Amino acid sequence: MQIVLATSNKGKVREIKAMCEDFDVVAFSEIITPFEIVEDAPTFKGNALLKAQAVYKALDDEDAIVLSDDSGISVDVLDGAPGIFSARYAGAEATDKDNLYKLMEGVEQKGLKSSPAHYTAAIAIVTKEGEQVVHGWMYGDVITTPRGENGFGYDPCFVPEGLDKTLGELDDEIKKGLSHRSKALYLAKLVLGTIKKGREHSR
């Protein structure tokens, strides 16, 4: 069963493909011409749905199964920022490094070297059967000195609860077991499995 991802973010595509090995996972940009999706909802859930709905409509294939992820980091000392603006925290054209350094500088400006924080992942699934959204969370602390080259985004400055290494220092297998996205994908795969069974029975 093919799952079309409503993202062109290479890091997300790689992670989701690795966690959904039982499915044929492709980025929508591999099937149709990429287009910009306006993410103007006030929540992770809302933006995940906007992306999945837009790609499902663009595919013009009733049987398509579209999955989208909207995720980000919320830092306590920054009053929950960057939150839904995590991907563009340092500006519309910002790189992962730009965003990372703005976040760390924000914590430093509060006179701190770390702060409690958490990641949220909202995964939306849009099919002819309907729309579903599931969530996953990961708690820990952000630090102001990046460590590690693995992962992407804010991984080098986030230390998961109970560990002393950043996500950027952890190998993929360990990260897969505790990440917000893996927790949300676990629930998403239950939904996908139900859709798959339902379609097989209706043949």
Buried (B, 14 or more C-beta within 10 A) or exposed (E): BEBBBBBBBEEBBEBBBBBBEEBEBBBBBEBEEEEEBEBEBEBBBBBBBBBBBBBBEBBEBEEBBBBBBBBBBBBBBBEEBBBBEBBBBBEEEBEBEBBBBBBBEBBEEEEEEBBEBBBBBBBBBBBEEEEBBBBBEBBBBBBBEBBBEBBBBBBBBBBBEEBEBBBBBBEBEBBBEBBBBBBBBEBBBEBBEEBBEEBEEEE
